[in-house]
Amino acid sequence: MSQTKAVVAVSYGGPEALRVVDVDVREPGPGEVLLDVRAAAVNPVDWKLYASGDDPSRLPLRLGFEVAGVVAEVGPHVRWLTPGDEVIAWRVDGGYAARLVVPEQVTVRKPATLGWAQAAGLMVAGTTAVHLLTATHTRTGDVVLVHGGSGGVGRLVVQLAVLRGAHVLATASPATHEDLRALGAIPLEYGDGLVARVRSTLRDEGLGPLTVALDTVGTDEALDASVALVPERTRVATIAGFGRAHGLGILALGGGPGADPGTQVREDARAQLVELAGDGSLDVQVARTYRLDEAAQAHAESRAGHARGKLVLLP
């Protein structure tokens, strides 16, 4: 057994709880591979794991659900991978590490055209985006409003909706509007008067009424605007506004209370996402990269909620 560097939360609370420690790395068992991790993505679920809690028996907490890396060793009965293969792995446990043992079944081959940081940031955001579009039956001809279009998930929702043939409007800060236009969306500033701005934009663009609204931010403004603009509540979905979703009669998706996790939809999306990212049809934007010992800074930025794309650790 060897050791590697890993990030753990040693207490509950804020980013100050994070430490880089030495942890044991066992030999890969049947159906498992050992990865040299090249990049590990930061997701809100990571810091939510230790943001609150009172069970000291769960500490220290290993963090990180998606990584990209190189296969270093393979265990018995591994069928498809050999040392040297470059892969994306999701869902994993303890991905904030330099080396990690994972089941072969959670891996997909990394396209050679995809950088390490982009590869690590593809799956959580990408499978969430696919789940949003699938659950709301978004298709050609739909008119879709995406709340938080410049975020890690929102930006992929925009691209995938456009690829499905939908007309897309997306809320974001003005600094990101040019990027959203390049992706095929009509950008809108969020804030007071959003419903009126959406209706005015639809008229100006010669589009019909909204048919789908997808919320990635969870604000009251996003939820209220969505139900005001989309008549069919089952075509409104949120991945963040869990507290109000049931009362509004809209879809709650993901890992929140009462939400549909969409396990099979997300699993099935992996191959499609890799293909689209590999051939350049899907752009994974990395907002910033950090070293492992800068994980606290990465989590502080993630908690602030203003990152334009993915935050990624590079061991």
C-alpha positions in Angstrom: 0.0 0.0 0.0 1.3 3.5 -0.9 0.2 7.0 0.0 -1.0 10.0 -1.9 -2.0 13.6 -1.2 -5.8 14.2 -0.8 -8.1 17.1 0.3 -10.3 16.4 3.2 -12.8 18.4 5.4 -11.7 18.0 9.0 -14.7 19.8 10.4 -18.1 21.2 9.4 -18.4 24.8 8.2 -16.6 26.9 5.6 -13.6 26.4 3.3 -11.2 26.9 6.3 -12.2 23.2 7.2 -10.2 21.9 4.2 -6.7 20.3 4.6 -4.3 18.5 2.3 -3.3 15.2 4.0 -1.5 11.9 3.2 -4.0 9.0 2.7 -3.4 5.4 1.9 -3.9 4.1 -1.6 -4.6 0.4 -1.8 -4.0 -1.8 -4.8 -6.8 -2.0 -7.3 -9.1 -4.9 -6.7 -11.2 -6.9 -9.1 -12.8 -4.7 -11.7 -10.9 -1.6 -10.4 -8.1 0.6 -11.8 -5.7 3.0 -10.1 -5.6 6.5 -11.7 -3.0 9.1 -11.7 -5.4 12.1 -11.4 -4.6 14.9 -13.7 -7.7 17.1 -12.8 -10.6 17.0 -10.4 -13.6 19.2 -10.8 -15.2 21.3 -8.1 -19.0 21.2 -7.8 -21.4 22.8 -5.3 -22.3 19.4 -3.9 -18.7 19.1 -2.7 -18.8 22.0 -0.3 -22.4 21.3 0.7 -21.2 17.9 2.1 -19.4 19.7 5.0 -21.2 23.1 5.0 -23.3 21.8 7.9 -23.5 18.7 10.1 -23.0 17.5 13.6 -21.7 13.9 13.2 -18.0 13.8 14.0 -17.8 10.1 13.1 -18.1 11.1 9.4 -15.0 13.3 9.6 -12.6 13.7 7.9 -14.6 13.8 4.7 -13.0 13.0 1.4 -14.3 15.2 -1.4 -14.7 15.1 -5.2 -17.0 13.2 -7.5 -15.5 13.6 -11.0 -11.9 13.4 -12.2 -9.8 12.8 -15.4 -6.6 10.9 -15.3 -4.3 8.2 -16.6 -4.6 4.5 -15.7 -1.5 3.5 -13.7 -2.5 0.0 -12.7 -5.4 -2.4 -13.4 -6.8 -5.0 -11.0 -8.0 -8.5 -11.9 -10.9 -8.9 -14.3 -10.5 -5.4 -15.8 -11.8 -5.8 -19.4 -11.4 -2.6 -21.3 -8.5 -0.6 -19.8 -4.8 -0.9 -19.7 -2.0 1.2 -18.1 -1.5 4.5 -20.0 -5.2 4.9 -21.0 -6.6 8.4 -20.5 -10.0 8.4 -18.9 -12.8 10.4 -17.3 -14.2 8.9 -14.2 -17.6 9.7 -12.6 -19.1 9.1 -10.1 -16.1 8.5 -7.8 -15.4 9.0 -4.1 -12.6 11.2 -2.9 -11.6 12.6 -6.3 -9.6 15.5 -4.8 -6.4 13.5 -4.8 -3.2 12.8 -6.8 -4.0 9.0 -7.1 -7.3 7.2 -6.8 -8.7 3.7 -7.1 -12.0 3.6 -9.1 -14.3 0.9 -10.6 -13.6 0.4 -14.3 -17.4 0.8 -14.9 -17.4 4.5 -13.9 -14.8 5.4 -16.5 -15.1 6.5 -20.1 -12.2 7.2 -22.5 -11.1 10.8 -22.6 -11.0 12.2 -26.2 -7.5 13.2 -27.2 -8.9 16.6 -28.2 -10.2 17.4 -24.7 -7.8 19.0 -22.2 -7.6 17.6 -18.7 -9.4 20.4 -16.9 -12.2 20.4 -19.5 -12.5 16.6 -19.3 -12.7 16.6 -15.5 -15.5 19.3 -15.6 -17.7 17.6 -18.2 -19.7 14.9 -16.4 -21.5 16.4 -13.4 -22.5 19.6 -15.3 -23.2 17.7 -18.5 -25.3 15.0 -17.1 -27.3 17.5 -15.1 -27.9 19.5 -18.3 -29.1 16.4 -20.2 -31.4 15.6 -17.3 -33.0 19.0 -17.4 -33.6 18.8 -21.1 -34.8 15.2 -21.0 -37.2 15.7 -18.1 -38.8 18.7 -19.7 -39.0 17.0 -23.1 -37.1 19.8 -24.8 -37.0 19.4 -28.5 -36.9 21.1 -31.9 -39.0 24.3 -32.0 -39.2 24.8 -28.2 -38.6 28.3 -26.9 -36.4 27.8 -23.8 -35.4 30.2 -21.0 -32.3 29.2 -19.1 -31.7 30.9 -15.8 -27.9 31.2 -15.1 -26.8 30.6 -18.6 -23.1 31.4 -18.0 -22.6 29.0 -15.1 -21.0 25.6 -15.3 -24.3 23.8 -15.8 -26.2 26.6 -17.6 -23.6 27.0 -20.3 -23.9 23.3 -21.2 -27.8 23.5 -21.0 -27.7 26.3 -23.6 -25.5 24.4 -26.0 -27.4 21.1 -25.7 -30.7 22.9 -26.1 -29.4 24.6 -29.3 -28.2 21.2 -30.6 -31.7 19.9 -30.0 -33.1 22.6 -32.3 -34.6 24.8 -29.6 -34.6 28.6 -29.5 -32.8 29.6 -26.3 -32.9 32.7 -24.1 -30.5 32.8 -21.2 -30.1 35.1 -18.2 -26.6 36.2 -17.2 -24.5 39.2 -16.3 -23.8 41.5 -19.2 -20.1 40.5 -19.2 -21.0 37.1 -20.5 -23.6 38.0 -23.1 -21.2 37.9 -26.0 -20.2 34.3 -25.1 -23.8 33.3 -24.9 -24.5 34.8 -28.3 -21.6 32.8 -29.7 -23.2 29.7 -28.3 -26.5 30.4 -30.1 -28.5 31.9 -27.2 -30.2 35.3 -26.8 -28.8 36.8 -23.6 -30.8 38.7 -21.1 -29.8 40.5 -17.9 -31.4 39.2 -14.8 -33.0 41.5 -12.2 -36.1 43.6 -11.9 -38.4 43.5 -14.8 -37.2 40.1 -16.1 -40.7 38.9 -17.1 -41.3 42.0 -19.2 -37.8 41.8 -20.8 -38.4 38.2 -21.8 -41.8 39.0 -23.4 -40.3 42.0 -25.2 -37.4 39.9 -26.5 -39.8 37.2 -27.7 -41.7 39.8 -29.7 -38.6 41.4 -31.1 -37.2 38.1 -32.2 -40.4 36.9 -33.8 -40.7 34.0 -31.4 -43.7 32.4 -29.9 -44.3 32.1 -26.1 -41.9 30.3 -23.9 -42.5 26.5 -23.7 -39.7 25.5 -21.3 -37.9 27.1 -18.4 -34.8 25.6 -16.8 -33.5 27.1 -13.5 -29.9 26.5 -12.5 -29.7 29.2 -9.8 -32.6 28.7 -7.5 -33.5 32.3 -6.9 -37.1 33.5 -6.3 -36.8 35.7 -9.3 -36.0 32.7 -11.5 -38.8 30.5 -10.1 -41.4 33.3 -10.2 -40.5 34.3 -13.8 -40.6 30.7 -14.9 -44.1 30.0 -13.7 -45.3 33.3 -15.0 -44.0 32.7 -18.5 -44.5 28.9 -19.0 -48.0 27.7 -18.8 -47.2 24.0 -18.5 -45.6 23.5 -15.0 -44.2 20.1 -15.9 -42.0 21.8 -18.4 -40.4 24.0 -15.7 -37.5 22.4 -13.9 -35.0 23.5 -11.2 -31.8 22.0 -9.9 -31.5 24.5 -7.0 -34.9 25.8 -5.9 -36.0 22.7 -4.0 -37.7 24.5 -1.2 -40.4 26.0 -3.5 -40.6 23.4 -6.3 -43.3 21.2 -4.8 -45.6 24.2 -4.0 -45.2 25.6 -7.5 -45.8 22.2 -9.1 -42.6 22.2 -11.1 -39.9 19.6 -11.5 -37.1 19.3 -8.9 -34.1 17.5 -10.3 -30.8 16.3 -8.8 -29.7 15.6 -5.3 -32.0 18.0 -3.3 -34.8 17.0 -1.0 -37.7 15.4 -2.9 -35.9 15.7 -6.2 -35.7 13.2 -9.0 -32.0 12.1 -9.2 -32.4 10.9 -12.8 -29.8 8.2 -12.2 -30.4 6.3 -15.5 -30.8 9.4 -17.6 -27.5 10.7 -16.3 -25.7 7.3 -16.7 -26.9 7.0 -20.3 -25.8 10.6 -21.1 -22.1 9.9 -20.6 -21.2 8.5 -24.0 -23.1 11.3 -25.8 -21.4 14.0 -23.8 -17.9 12.5 -24.5 -18.7 12.3 -28.2 -20.0 15.9 -28.4 -17.1 17.3 -26.3 -14.6 15.3 -28.3 -15.7 16.6 -31.7 -16.0 20.2 -30.6 -19.8 20.4 -30.6 -19.8 21.0 -26.9 -17.5 23.5 -25.2 -16.6 23.0 -21.6 -15.4 26.4 -20.3 -13.0 26.3 -17.4 -13.2 29.5 -15.3 -10.1 28.8 -13.2 -7.8 26.1 -12.1 -6.2 25.6 -8.6 -3.6 23.4 -7.0 -4.8 20.8 -4.4 -3.5 23.1 -1.6 -5.7 25.9 -3.0 -8.9 23.9 -2.6 -10.2 26.3 0.0 -9.9 29.2 -2.4 -11.7 27.2 -5.1 -14.6 26.4 -2.7 -14.8 30.0 -1.6 -15.3 31.0 -5.3 -17.8 28.2 -5.9 -19.8 29.3 -2.8 -19.9 32.9 -4.1 -21.7 31.6 -7.2 -20.2 33.9 -9.8 -17.8 31.6 -11.6 -18.1 31.7 -15.4 -17.6 28.0 -16.1 -16.0 25.2 -14.2 -13.5 25.4 -11.3 -10.9 22.6 -11.4 -8.2 21.3 -9.2 -4.9 20.2 -10.8 -3.0 17.7 -8.4 
